[in-house]
């Protein structure tokens, strides 16, 4: 995945409405730190670059390079686990 | 025993056995030998109340199973009620009787994940193991499923009769292109225990299967999420059965009896409270059946002194009873069990010829 990818949650995966949890088939992934906020923008429409821009507006003052790295890192791990697609 | 002490454990999942009726008669079925009657099943309203209480108690997932959940005409209503309560809805099905129209209704109602098991690679053998002509129906259902927005798991149930074909079996699953693939060895409870000598793989088969599964995991990474369950009859230490007794899950059978696991009814003297009389919170905290093997006060000396008790919570109580006649005995899977020799003997015994199919 790179900044031009358009990630989406895999079928049967959704955020818990209130808790920092991703509900997936046969399991629940705990979302630490900003992971829930990142996944909240993963909708099959926004590119990774657009997600980062939105997050930069939410987390004012965060360095962009670091943000891109963190977002790609999370999404790639989630893709390996089969719960995010691009 | 039944004091209303707050338990520190929070249940994650509810297994809802909505019926024991089933068009299949699998040799390895884990349902109890005494199947329950259709006219005594919980009503739609009972299940709706149960799902609501489950979510209130903090449960996240409901697994609709049976028997065959499709045998219930009110299935869309049950799914909708579980989703409305806030639960993640999974259904374990044979797919028999699932038309595209019916599938669309279930997905509309909120079904999120569907699990379909396969019995073997070729039709004759698969149908023989299932005790029904279901293999072709299952294969035909897959391309339809793929058009709907829900997660799809293929479950390969493996044992002595099909384990030699594991590589081809995995190849078949890959062609079906599910989101998840489970390779599950038969566990010896219910009908599977009756057929154990027919189903239990040889040591050599198990040894050969391990690198095949590992290679598939590596190859499918990022494409199909693979999970494998190995047979604990070949292990040296017990499994943390159901995540520990009364720690993570609750099963409700078709009559409304609340149990800590699928097989708990085999243990003599356990009485199960019913969701017709009690709410789930009371059952989780106070039902004597759920408290019977919680914590470590019931454990034999060997287990009490063993650091592994924090990982396996004393293994499987049903297995301990079924193999030794004592539900408080060390799980015979454990090398420290005086009965461990029972398993080492079984690993080398010759198979029986005659299968016994469930009703």
Interface residues (C-beta under 8 A of the other chain):
Chain A: X10 X11 X12 X13 X14 X16 X17 X21 X23 X24 X25 X26 X28 X79 X80 X81 X82
Chain B: X12 X60 X61 X86 X88 X90 X112 X113 X149 X150 X151 X152 X153 X179 X180 X221 X222 X223 X224 X225 X227
